[in-house]
Amino acid sequence: LPSAKERSFRKAVRERPRLSDDEFHDRFYRDSGVPRHIPIRLRKIYAAELGMDGVRPEDRATDFDSELDFADLLDAVADEFGVPFTDQEIGQLHGSFDSIVRNVAGKLGQGR
C-alpha cells in the first residue's frame, strides 16, 4: 500500500492541469537548449512505467512510488534513447525528472 506521502503526492499530480507536449516543453525547457523530443519521450516513459501523466521537472519518481527500483526506470530510459547509465551515474542522479532529461541530453550531445 502507498504511504500517506505517496498518496498525497499522487493526488497533487492528478490535480495538476494537463499540458500538451508543446506546452510542457515551452513552459519548462524552451530556453534550456534541451531538444523538445527528450522531455516529451521521457514523459511517455513516466506515464507508462508509473502512471504519472502530470509530471513536472522537479518531480522524483520515488516520491510517486517508494518501492520503485530507480535502476529499472533508468533501464527503460536507456532503451528508449540508446544511452546506458553506469552504476556511478545512477548514484549521482538525484532522481528528479529534470536531472534525467539533462543527463540524457548530455549523453546525446544535445543541450547545455
Secondary structure in CASP SS format (residue, H / E / C, confidence):
PFRMAT SS
TARGET T0000
AUTHOR 0000-0000-0000
METHOD secondary structure of the structure
MODEL  1
L C 1.00
P C 1.00
S C 1.00
A H 1.00
K H 1.00
E H 1.00
R H 1.00
S H 1.00
F H 1.00
R H 1.00
K H 1.00
A H 1.00
V H 1.00
R H 1.00
E H 1.00
R C 1.00
P C 1.00
R C 1.00
L C 1.00
S C 1.00
D H 1.00
D H 1.00
E H 1.00
F H 1.00
H H 1.00
D H 1.00
R H 1.00
F H 1.00
Y C 1.00
R C 1.00
D C 1.00
S C 1.00
G C 1.00
V C 1.00
P C 1.00
R C 1.00
H H 1.00
I H 1.00
P H 1.00
I H 1.00
R H 1.00
L H 1.00
R H 1.00
K H 1.00
I H 1.00
Y H 1.00
A H 1.00
A H 1.00
E H 1.00
L H 1.00
G C 1.00
M C 1.00
D C 1.00
G C 1.00
V C 1.00
R C 1.00
P C 1.00
E C 1.00
D C 1.00
R E 1.00
A H 1.00
T H 1.00
D H 1.00
F H 1.00
D C 1.00
S C 1.00
E C 1.00
L C 1.00
D C 1.00
F H 1.00
A H 1.00
D H 1.00
L H 1.00
L H 1.00
D H 1.00
A H 1.00
V H 1.00
A H 1.00
D H 1.00
E H 1.00
F H 1.00
G C 1.00
V C 1.00
P C 1.00
F C 1.00
T C 1.00
D H 1.00
Q H 1.00
E H 1.00
I H 1.00
G H 1.00
Q H 1.00
L C 1.00
H C 1.00
G C 1.00
S E 1.00
F H 1.00
D H 1.00
S H 1.00
I H 1.00
V H 1.00
R H 1.00
N H 1.00
V H 1.00
A H 1.00
G H 1.00
K H 1.00
L C 1.00
G C 1.00
Q C 1.00
G C 1.00
R C 1.00
END
